[in-house]
Amino acid sequence: QAFNSMSRQLFERRERLLKMLAELRQSRQEILRERDFKQTIVENVESGIMTLDVDDRVTSLNGPAREILGVGDLAPGASLQELLAGWPELLQAVARAGGLEHWSEYVPIERRGRTLTYRLALHPLLSGRNRGRILTVEDLTERVSFRQQMARFERLDSLGRLSAGSAHEARNR
C-alpha cells in the first residue's frame, strides 16, 4: 500500500513537472516572439535609435542609426563622444540637453555646401535597475527642404496673384 501511494505521488509529480515544462516552453516561445517583434520594429523604423547607459556609453545601436551617422562596427561600450566624433554639432546639441529627462531639438548642419537637418530626442530608459537614456536621430533634410520649397512656391503664387490683380486694375483705368 505504501509502495502504491509512493508510486501515485511520483506519477502526480511527474505530471505536474510535464505540465510546468509545457508552460515554460510556451512562455519561452511567447518571449522569443515578443523579442523578435520588438527587434524587427527597432531595425525597420527610419529613425536611428541608440541606448546609452548612465555614463553615456552606447549599449545598443540600430541599423538606421549606423547608416545616418555613418558608423560601421562600433565597439561595445563606446562613449557617445566617440560615436559622435564626426558630428560635433550633434554632440553639442546633446550636451545642451543636460540632465533633462525628455528633450528634442532640430539641428542644422553644414556639410559639403549643403544644409542637413537632424532631429535629436532623448528619452529616459528604465530597464530594471539599469537607468539610461534612449537617443533618437532622424534625418529630416528632405522633409525640411520640401517644406521650404512649398513655402517658396506659395510666396511665388501670392506674388503672381498680386501681379495679375495689379495688371487687371491698370488695364481698367
C-alpha positions in Angstrom: 0.0 0.0 0.0 2.9 2.4 0.8 4.5 1.4 -2.4 1.3 2.2 -4.4 0.9 5.5 -2.6 4.5 6.5 -3.3 4.1 5.4 -7.0 1.0 7.5 -7.3 2.8 10.5 -5.8 5.6 10.1 -8.2 3.2 9.9 -11.1 1.4 13.1 -9.9 4.7 14.9 -9.6 5.8 13.7 -13.0 2.5 15.0 -14.5 2.9 18.4 -12.7 6.5 18.6 -14.0 5.5 17.8 -17.5 2.7 20.4 -17.3 5.1 23.0 -16.0 7.6 22.1 -18.7 5.0 22.7 -21.4 4.0 26.0 -19.8 7.7 27.1 -19.7 8.1 26.1 -23.4 5.0 28.1 -24.3 6.2 31.1 -22.2 9.7 30.9 -23.9 8.0 30.9 -27.3 6.0 34.0 -26.4 9.1 35.8 -25.1 11.0 34.9 -28.2 8.1 36.1 -30.4 7.9 39.4 -28.5 11.7 39.9 -28.7 11.7 39.3 -32.4 8.7 41.6 -32.9 10.4 44.4 -31.0 13.8 43.8 -32.7 12.0 43.9 -36.1 10.4 47.2 -35.2 13.6 48.8 -33.9 15.6 47.7 -37.0 12.9 48.8 -39.6 12.0 52.2 -38.4 13.6 55.1 -40.2 14.8 56.7 -37.0 18.2 55.9 -35.6 17.9 54.6 -32.1 20.6 54.1 -29.6 20.6 53.3 -26.0 23.0 54.8 -23.5 23.9 53.8 -20.0 24.2 56.3 -17.1 27.8 57.1 -18.2 26.7 57.9 -21.7 28.2 54.7 -23.1 26.5 53.2 -26.1 24.8 49.9 -25.2 23.0 49.4 -28.5 22.6 51.0 -31.9 20.1 50.1 -34.6 20.9 49.9 -38.3 19.4 53.2 -39.3 21.5 55.0 -36.6 24.6 53.4 -38.0 23.6 54.5 -41.5 22.6 58.1 -40.6 25.8 58.6 -38.6 28.0 56.7 -40.9 29.5 54.4 -38.3 30.2 50.9 -39.1 31.1 48.4 -36.4 31.2 50.3 -33.2 33.0 48.7 -30.3 30.5 47.8 -27.5 30.7 50.3 -24.7 32.0 53.2 -26.9 31.2 56.6 -25.5 28.7 59.0 -27.0 31.7 61.3 -27.7 33.4 58.6 -29.7 30.2 57.8 -31.6 29.5 61.5 -32.5 33.2 62.4 -33.1 32.4 63.3 -36.7 29.3 65.2 -35.7 30.3 67.9 -33.3 27.0 69.8 -33.8 25.0 66.8 -32.7 27.3 66.3 -29.7 26.9 69.9 -28.7 23.1 69.7 -29.0 23.0 66.6 -26.7 25.2 68.4 -24.3 22.7 71.3 -24.2 20.1 68.9 -23.1 21.9 68.4 -19.9 20.0 66.3 -17.4 16.6 66.9 -19.0 14.5 63.7 -18.9 12.7 64.4 -22.2 14.3 66.6 -24.8 14.1 67.2 -28.5 15.9 69.6 -30.9 16.3 70.2 -34.6 19.9 70.6 -35.5 21.0 72.2 -38.8 24.4 71.0 -40.0 26.5 72.3 -42.9 28.2 69.5 -44.9 29.9 69.9 -48.3 28.0 73.1 -49.1 24.6 71.6 -48.2 22.4 72.2 -45.1 21.3 69.0 -43.4 18.7 68.9 -40.7 18.6 66.3 -38.0 16.1 65.9 -35.1 17.6 64.5 -31.9 15.5 63.4 -29.0 16.3 62.0 -25.6 14.0 59.8 -23.5 14.6 58.0 -20.2 15.4 54.3 -20.4 14.1 52.4 -17.4 15.1 48.8 -17.6 15.1 47.1 -14.2 17.8 48.6 -12.0 19.6 50.0 -15.0 18.8 53.6 -15.8 20.0 55.1 -19.0 18.7 57.1 -22.0 17.4 56.5 -25.5 18.8 58.9 -28.1 16.9 59.0 -31.4 18.3 60.6 -34.6 16.2 61.4 -37.6 17.5 62.8 -40.9 14.8 65.4 -41.8 16.8 67.1 -44.6 14.4 66.1 -47.4 11.3 66.9 -45.4 12.6 70.4 -44.3 13.8 71.1 -47.9 10.3 70.1 -49.2 8.6 72.5 -46.7 10.9 75.3 -47.7 10.3 74.7 -51.3 6.5 74.6 -50.7 6.7 77.9 -48.8 8.7 79.5 -51.7 6.0 78.2 -54.2 3.3 79.7 -52.0 5.1 83.1 -51.9 5.6 83.0 -55.7 1.9 82.1 -56.2 0.9 85.0 -54.0 3.2 87.3 -55.9 1.7 86.1 -59.2 -1.8 86.7 -58.0 -0.8 90.2 -56.8 0.8 91.0 -60.1 -2.3 89.7 -62.1 -4.5 91.8 -59.9 -2.4 94.9 -60.3 -2.3 94.4 -64.1 -6.1 94.0 -64.2 -6.5 97.2 -62.2 -4.1 99.1 -64.5 -6.0 97.9 -67.6 -9.3 99.0 -66.1 -8.1 102.6 -65.5 
